[in-house]
Amino acid sequence: MTLHFTGPEFARRRVRLLQEMAERRLDGLLMFQQESMYWLTGYDTFGFCFFQALYLSADGRLALLTRSADLRQAQHTSLIEDIRVWTDRADATPQQQLRDMVADLGGAGTRIGVEYESYGLTAANGKKLDAAFNGFATLEDASRLVDRLRAVKSAAEILYVKQAAKLALAARDVAIDMIGEGVDEGDILAGMQGAIFKGGGDYPANEFIIGSGPDALLCRYKSGRRRLEGEDQITLEWAGAYRHYHAAMMETVIVGPPRDRHLELFAAARQALEACANAIVPGRTAGDVFTAHAHVMDGHGLAGHRLAACGYSLGAKFTPSWMDPPMFYAGNDWVLEPGMVMFAHMILMDSETSTAMCLGRTYLVTVNGNECATDAPLDLLVK
């Protein structure tokens, strides 16, 4: 069995979750988020692209329904003992089998929370789930229940976050060393990801973002590579990942002499990131952090070039995204607490002049404020 945490650590998590369920008067919880399953039991798979569910009853019993391909995965990577398999066939009814499993654990006539907001539960399967449980149990949306618990990291989790941060910094060093005229974007990606793998890290929960020239204004991965020119710009957003825990960073690097617009945008991005860092403290809200970001950006006359969000929580995440709630956007009243890991990204995209400037760091919220987990100089990078 491969577990990345101790038995007592998992036991504490289960107790916390059961307490939250009791407060919401839930007799059971159906988990479809892979992150929830990993956090609670260690179960590590990408098999959530198919129907599977982990059930926790109010008396603490756990049972997993999954496919045969993930039977040994669950046995080898988790502490789950009750693992049941639904069979792939033309008339498969895993939702009915899930109902039968819950019935075996005394779930008939009870109130059961469901992680409806999950990549692991498609809309079609959600409808089938509701139909299968109709008249059997009362289902209630509990999508954010485990998310709230996962957002505040334990001491053991923070060790993994810090290791992920070291890997992110190692990837940054490789990229900066490599960037220059004539260099292929693919070589840069290979070097960055290679540094993380060599350091014992994992694949990230989504692709690294890389774009140069006009594509430096994109904040999503796209297929296709180009070589850097003598006067160019390249935007990178990446994350070190260790035991699935992420620490992200973001930079725009200038090749050749920077344009005046690069200098103007960088000054705003740096000031905004520093303002956000001052707001990432216990007791402030995610919305407060966005307000700090918007105040600086708009003060520089950049309201039309910034985004409507400027960061989010990080943790143990699975495909297709390393983003966790809460997100920094206007009015978000989620209060920051010690133990949260927050990524702040300043993204400026001036389409009129085809100028990009991005800057991002990961912060660990502490009792007295925060510490930058990916501490690197906030200087304009020119190669």
N, C-alpha and C positions, 0 to 999 in steps of 0.2 A: 504494500500500500504506500502511495506517495502522497503525503499530506504536508503542506507548507506551514501549518500552525499546530500547536499542541492541543491535546484533548481538552484541558481546562479553558483554553481560548475559545474553542468551538462551543463548549458548554456555556460560557458566559454569554455568547451571542444568542444561543437558543433561549436562555432565560430572559434576556432583554426583549427578544421578539415575542415570547409568550406573554410577557407583561404588557406589551403594546396591544397584542391581540385581546387580552382580557379587558383593557381599558376601552376598546372598541366593541366589546361584547361579541367577539368572533369566536366561534367554536372550532374553526379550522382555517387554514390558509392554503390556497393553490398558487404555487409560484411557477411562473413561466419565464421570468427573466433569468438568463444564465448567471448574471451577476449575483442574484439572490441565492441561487443554488450553490455557487462557488463560495460565497461569504458564509453561508450557514453550514455547509458540509464539506467543502473542498472539491466538489464535483467539477471536473474540468473537461469541457468538450465544446466542439462547434456543432454538435448534433441538434442544438435547439432550432436549427433551420427546418427541422421536422417537428411533428407534434410530440411534446413530452411535458410532464408536469411533476413537480415535487410537492407533496402534501404534508403539512404539519398540523397535527390535531392539538387541541387545547391541553391534552394530557402529555404532550411532548413527543408523541410517536411520529416517526417519519416514514414515508413510503414514496418511491419514485416509479413512475410509469414512463418507459422509454422504448426505443427500438432495439432489436437484437444487436445492431452494430455498436450500440453504446452500453451494452450490458457489462462487458469487461472494463470499459472505460470508467464506469461508475464504481465497479468493484475495486479497481486499482487506484483511483484518485480521490475517493470520498469515504466518509464514515457511514454511509447509508447501508443498512443491512437488508431492508425490505425493498428489493428491486424487482419490478414486474415488467414484462415485455408484451407489447402489442405487436401483432404480426402484420407485415406488409402484404396486402392482397387487394384485389379489385374492390371488394366490398368491406374494407377495413372500417371499423368503428371504434377508434381509440377513445373517443369521448365517452362512449358507453362503458368501455372497460375502465376508464377513469372513475366513472360513477360507481361501478362495482367495487373498485379499490377503496374508495371513500366509504362506501357502505360497510365494507369489512372492518373499517376503523371506527365505526359507530357514527358516521356522518349523516345518516338519514334524519330529516326534520330539523337540521341545525342551520346556523347562519355561518356562511363560509365566505371569506374574503378571496378575491381573485385579482391577480395582476393582469388586468386587461390591457394596460398600456405597456406593451412588451413586444419586442421584435420576435419573440418566441411564440406569440399567439396571433395568427393572422385574423383578419376580420371574418373570413369564411369559417375558420375553426372556432372562433369566438361564438358565432351563431350556432354552430353545432353543439358547442359546450352548453350554451344556455338551454337549447332544446333537450339535451340529454339530462340535465339537472332539473328541468321543469317538473314541479310537483314532488321532487325528492328533497331538495334543500333550497334555502334562500341564498342567492349569490349577491355579493356586495363588492363594489369596486374598491380595492385596497392597493392600487397600483403604486402609491408612494410610501407605503408602510415600511418596507425594508430599505428603500432608498434613504429615508430619513436616518435610519440607524447606520447604514453604510457610510453616510456622509462624514461622520465623526470617526476618525481612525483611532485604533488602539495603538499602544506603544509598539506592538509586534508589526502592525501594518506600516507604521511610520518608518520602521527600519527598511522595509521594502521600497517605500516611496523614495527614501534617501538614496538607495542603491539605483533606482530608476533615474534619479536626478544625475548621479555620477555618469551613467551611461548616456544620458542626453548631452551632458557637457563633453563627453568623449566624442560623440558624433559631431558636435559643433566644431571641435578642434580640427577634426578631419576635413569637414567641409570648408572651413576657412583656409586651411592649408592648400586645398585643391583648387579652389575657385580662381579662375584667371582666363585670359583670352585663349580661345581654342579648346577649352575643356568641355567635354560632353556631360550633359546633365545626368546621363545614366551612370557615368563613372562616379559622380558625386553621390548619387543615391546609393550605389554599391558600397562606397567607402563608409557612408554614415551607418547604413544598416549593418555592415560588416563589423564595425566597431562595437555595436550593441550586442550582436551575437557573440563576438569574441569575449565580451565581458559577462557572458552568462545570461544575457537578456532574452526577451521573447519578441515575436512579431507584435507590432502595435495593433490596437483594435481598429484602426483605419489606416489608409495609405499615408505615407509622408506627402506633404504638399511641396511641389517644386515647380517653379515657373520662371522663365527669364524673358527678357525683352518685353513685348506687350503682355505675355502671359504672367509676368510678375504681379499683375493686378488681380490675378485670380486667387481665391482663397479655398479652392478645392483642387484635388488631384485630377489631372486629365492625362490621357494616353498620348504618347508622342514625345520625342526628345529633340533638342537642338544643341548646337555648340555655342558657347559664349563668344561674343564679339569683343573687339577692343574697347568699345564704349557700350556698356550694358548694365543691366540690373537683374538680380535674381532673388526671388523670395523663397524662403524655406520655412516650413512649419513641420516640426517633428516631435517625437516623444521617445524618451527612454522607457522601456517597459521591462519590468522585473517581477516575476510571479504574477503577471498580468496588471500590476500596479504601474501607473503612468506618471511621468513628469514631462511636461511639454515646454517647448521653446519656440520662438519665432524671430526671424531676422530678415531684413532686406540688405543684401550686400551689393555695393556698387563696384563695377569693373571700369577702370579708367576714371577720369575726373568727374566728380559728382556735379550735376546741374544745380542751379540755384534752387529749383523747386525741390530737389532731393533734400537740400539743407533746410529749407523751410518746413517740409513735412517731418523731417527727423526731429527738429526742435520741438514740434508739437507732440509727436509720438512719445518722446522721452519725458516731457513734462507731464503728459497725461498718464503715463505708466507710473511715474513717481506719485502722482495724486491718487491713483488707484491703490498703490501700495500703502499709502497712509490711511486709506479707508478700509483695508482688509484687516480688520481687527475685531475682537469679540464684541458683540453688542450692536455692531453696525449691520445693516442689511445688504443683501445682494444688490438691491436697488440703489442703495447709497453709493456703492462702488461705481455703478453705471453713471450716476449723476456726476461723480467726480470726473469721470472720463469725458462725458458730454460737455461739461462746463469748460474744460480746457480746450477741447477740439473746437467747440463753437466760438470760444473766445478768439481763436486763431482764424475764424472765418471758414472753418472746414466742415460745417454741418452737412454739406452735400457730398462730402467725400468719406465720411466715417460710416460705420455700421450701426445698427440699432441694438447691438449687444456687444459686450467687450470681454467676455470670458465665462468661465464655468468651473464647476468642481471636477476633480480628477480622482480616480480610484482604480480598483480592479475592474477592468472593462473588457468586453468582448465585441467582436465584429457586430455591426458595421461602424461603430463610432466610439472614440475614447471620451466623449463628452458625458458628464454626469450632471444631474441637478444638484444645487441650484445654478442658474445661469445669471450673469450680470445683465439685466435689462431694466427698463424704466418700471418702477412700481413693484418690483419683486420684494416682498416683505420677509423672505427667508432670512432669519437671523444667523449671522456667522458665529461659530463656536470654536474654542480651542480644539485642535485635532483635525480640523477641516483642511483640505488641500485644494488650493484655488489657482487656476491659471488665468492670468490677465493678458489679453492680446490687444495691442493698439494697431488697428488696420486702417491705413489710409490709401485710397485709390483715386487718383486724379485722371479720369479718362480723357479729359481735354488735352492734357499734355503727355499722356501715357506714362505717368510717373507713379511709382509705388513706394510705400514706406511702411514697414511693419516691424513691430517690436513686441516680444512677449516673454514672460517669465512665470515660473510656478512658485507659489508662496505657501508655506505651512503656517496656519493660524496658531498662535501660541497664547498663553495666558496673558502675557503683557503686550501682545501686538502680533507680529509675524516675523518669520525668517524666510529669506529667499532661498529656496531649495536648489534652484538652478542659477546660482549667483555668478554672473558674468558681467564684465563692464558694459555699461549702457553708452557705448560709443558708436558713432557711425562707422561701419565697416567698409573700407575702400581697398580694393585690390588692383 
